[in-house]
């Protein structure tokens, strides 16, 4: 998978919905919070590359 930037748009329990920059809601992905950096919350911007998410500041 190529590098991509995402925004956390919703959190439900221990899972988060991520939306890729420039994509619409039908392309959202559902992922466990445990796979995201500590402190990730709604509105957090993330960069995905080589099976790792990092926070974009």
VMD Tcl script that draws the C-alpha trace (Angstrom):
set ca {
  {0.00 0.00 0.00}
  {1.34 3.43 -0.91}
  {1.87 6.18 1.71}
  {-1.32 8.09 2.52}
  {-2.56 10.76 4.90}
  {-5.72 10.21 6.95}
  {-7.89 12.08 9.42}
  {-9.65 10.37 12.34}
  {-13.30 11.24 11.78}
  {-15.08 9.11 14.37}
  {-14.28 6.84 17.32}
  {-16.64 4.10 18.48}
  {-15.44 2.11 21.48}
  {-12.01 0.72 20.64}
  {-12.23 1.42 16.90}
  {-11.69 4.50 14.74}
  {-12.92 5.55 11.31}
  {-10.24 7.12 9.12}
  {-10.81 9.14 5.97}
  {-8.04 9.58 3.41}
  {-7.32 13.16 2.42}
  {-9.37 14.08 -0.63}
  {-11.66 11.02 -0.42}
  {-15.39 10.87 0.33}
  {-17.16 8.96 3.12}
  {-17.69 5.73 1.18}
  {-13.89 5.21 1.20}
  {-13.55 5.42 5.02}
  {-11.59 2.67 6.75}
  {-12.35 1.05 10.13}
  {-9.32 0.27 12.32}
  {-8.53 -0.69 15.93}
  {-7.31 2.21 18.08}
  {-4.49 -0.05 19.32}
  {-2.88 0.25 15.87}
  {-2.83 4.06 16.00}
  {-0.35 6.29 17.87}
  {-1.12 6.99 21.54}
  {-3.40 9.99 22.02}
  {-5.13 9.70 18.64}
  {-8.54 11.37 18.80}
  {-11.18 12.77 16.46}
  {-9.51 15.30 14.18}
  {-6.01 13.82 14.51}
  {-4.16 13.75 11.18}
  {-2.12 10.62 10.51}
  {0.45 9.55 7.93}
  {0.48 5.86 6.93}
  {3.62 4.31 5.49}
  {5.19 0.85 5.72}
  {2.50 -0.55 8.06}
  {2.96 2.34 10.52}
  {0.80 5.35 11.42}
  {2.44 8.56 12.66}
  {0.84 11.83 13.77}
  {1.14 14.78 11.38}
  {1.73 18.00 13.26}
}
mol new
graphics top color blue
foreach p $ca { graphics top sphere $p radius 0.5 }
foreach p [lrange $ca 0 end-1] q [lrange $ca 1 end] { graphics top cylinder $p $q radius 0.2 }
display resetview
